[in-house]
Amino acid sequence: MKNKAVFINGKRKYIFCGDEQGLKLLSNVLEKGKEEGLTYDRYLLSDLKMTLLQDFLKSQKMGTFVYLAIPFLVLQQFRKALEDIGYLEEDVQYIGYGERKIPVFCCRCHEINMSNQEQNRLFCNRCSLELEVSDHYSAMHNAFLGYVAKL
Amino acid sequence: MKWTGDLAHFPYPFKDSTYRYSNNSIPMKQPFCIEVTPSYKKEMLLKRKLLSDHPERCYQSLPHSITGQWEIVELLIDHLISQYPQHFSVEKENNSWIFFNKILDEKVEFIFGDENSLSCEPLFFISHHVQEDLIYMRQRDDDLYLDAGQLCFPANWSLAFNIGMKFKNIHHPIPGFKEEGLDQRILQFLMRLEAGTPWERLNWSLMAGDRLDTSLETFDQWGKLRKHVTRENAGELVHIRVEVQKLFRLPRTNSILFSIHTHLLSLEQLSTNREWLQQFYEILSELHAHIVEYKGISHYKASLMHYLEEQLERVKAT
């Protein structure tokens, strides 16, 4: 998950998708696509609902590359939905903006807690263990590992 | 769980008087991925209790790992009956297998390759008959992925967190491992592993206490003992923890089986071997700070060194 889009060349088709603020963040890559004369669609996610976007993305052909720019707070649920359709990590660039929460995996009970980005320590919502947030990341859990903060 | 066998059989892990992270794998002389030790019954009881009480912590698998799990079942049963025919046997009629564990007086009937013929997944089943932890890494897209595992005796890591991870990502927390390029070198080594040519390596750490199940999930319980180490009790309380790790290529699924057999030896026992005592003292004396920290020794290193110095003086005086 990034906060700035980077242009990836050589794809069959591009989809630039986001809410109004998100599409502004994609303007540089969108312009680049236009300049290069590439095949693309621009998709405005006006209400941040997945259903229509899911149908639209399902109908695309192999080799389609997606830029998705929406608030960090809803980015993960969209990512999960795109993965379920079959868009792999290398098929999509996820661009977030706004407040960012970090998912933290509790080393004791496996609960995934949401932490503010600047927060280094937190208490697990389920087992109350104090956790120290590490930089060890699991793509499967989409979470960072929280270790025992103190013995 | 303390070492009760002959000290000469303990897998003492050091060759030199310094220690650095390295790929210390060597080709196996006896190509068996399992070992039955005198503590088999006691460890199987503990392992089965952990698997029953904490299945999520001790067992993880992804759906596409089932074929590889059967390969593991076949390999392990083959090794058990070849190495310990007095304890294990199997009767096969086409795909109908009857596996006998004579130590535990058990008989398991199943149809090889048919998941429905067992009450659990194949890896889960065979885990109940070997002391080793079993990790299944699938090779694809020029990488290794942790696709299944049974882990009851981990050295402070979480299978539940690491499931599905790539090799380098699993080892991300080890300080210096990436910076020194070891992660890439070991990954390349593992991906070149050939069927029929297994390798093994020894890994070590120190711990306060003699628990085998030092999972990350229970660190808040067993980790506290680190604070209680003194020069007086270090010999009894601190244990060297050695993992005998064996690496087998599974040719049908082009994956790798890591079997991990964990052994614990108190420093008191280690100190009875004069050469080991001297060498271990030298290794700890010059061990890099980041390794001391990662191996969990920093809390009590000073007490430990005092204890070892006292033992060395005692030995010199005799």
Interface residues (C-beta under 8 A of the other chain):
Chain A: F105 C107 R108 C109 H110 L129 S134 D135 H136 Y137 S138 A139 M140 H141 L145 Y147 V148 L151
Chain B: E56 S158 A160 F161 N162 I163 G164 M165 N169 H172 P173 L216 E217 T218 F219 D220 G223 K224 R226 K227
